[in-house]
Amino acid sequence: MDVIRENHPAKARLYVDAPLQASGFVTVTKEQAHYLGNVMRLPLGTVIALFNGQDGEWHGVIDALDKQGGQIALTDQTRPQTNSPDLWLLFAPVKKARLDFIAQKASELGASRIWPVRTEFCQISRVKDERLAANAIEAAEQTERLDVARIMKFEKLATALAEREDDRLLIWCDEASAGAANHNITTALAAIDPPKKAAILIGPEGGFSPAERKVLTQVDNCLTTSLGPRILRADTAAIAALACYQAICGDWR
């Protein structure tokens, strides 16, 4: 077959759950084959990019496509593996479309773990892990990050706090501190040494309960912050906090 040479940019980028190595072959799912052949209309021999979150990014050539799947022949590694900052996003989930938005944008902004947590005022009773994972993968494919955010099960806030290590800075975005200059997130982050590990906590639209606030005020290694003078929606707050962190302490520096 006539192969589109490496000096041409890859025409598509896919996450695959398979090892990537020189002279190897990767099988793609029927959904991925449909995307390559019917959505992107890529012919056999086209060069695409592949990553799996472990082996860096590789170029591969479309070797076969049909309704059941396809096969990609790997050629060479184009980038070694690098990972996003060790940054968790803990948030009380919101309604469907805005939940998808949080998963997509948190992945684009480099969150390493996306964790919906149940708070007392949370109005969502069920979260589809597979839907969040699909959004995170799609965002990783589009933004050229080499890893994929880990999607955690929907659990109580107390469970997430218990799993957090003592040396992981908890950045509590407290709506009750809105407008407080001494709690401004940009000022607070700029005043500390960039942490190696952090977790951002966003509450539900109804805010944290008095009992939750009491617990959070007693958490060690916790930075209480304000996201400005306005009370933000939960999805807006999550993205604003991630952007501030990445700009001041993360990989935007």
Secondary structure as GFF3:
##gff-version 3
##sequence-region A 1 253
A	DSSP	beta_strand	13	15	.	.	.	ID=ss1
A	DSSP	beta_strand	25	28	.	.	.	ID=ss2
A	DSSP	alpha_helix	30	34	.	.	.	ID=ss3
A	DSSP	pi_helix	35	39	.	.	.	ID=ss4
A	DSSP	beta_strand	47	51	.	.	.	ID=ss5
A	DSSP	beta_strand	57	66	.	.	.	ID=ss6
A	DSSP	beta_strand	69	79	.	.	.	ID=ss7
A	DSSP	beta_strand	86	91	.	.	.	ID=ss8
A	DSSP	alpha_helix	96	108	.	.	.	ID=ss9
A	DSSP	beta_strand	113	118	.	.	.	ID=ss10
A	DSSP	alpha_helix	129	143	.	.	.	ID=ss11
A	DSSP	beta_strand	150	151	.	.	.	ID=ss12
A	DSSP	beta_strand	155	156	.	.	.	ID=ss13
A	DSSP	alpha_helix	157	163	.	.	.	ID=ss14
A	DSSP	beta_strand	169	173	.	.	.	ID=ss15
A	DSSP	three_ten_helix	175	177	.	.	.	ID=ss16
A	DSSP	three_ten_helix	181	183	.	.	.	ID=ss17
A	DSSP	alpha_helix	185	190	.	.	.	ID=ss18
A	DSSP	beta_strand	197	202	.	.	.	ID=ss19
A	DSSP	alpha_helix	210	217	.	.	.	ID=ss20
A	DSSP	beta_strand	222	225	.	.	.	ID=ss21
A	DSSP	alpha_helix	234	248	.	.	.	ID=ss22
###
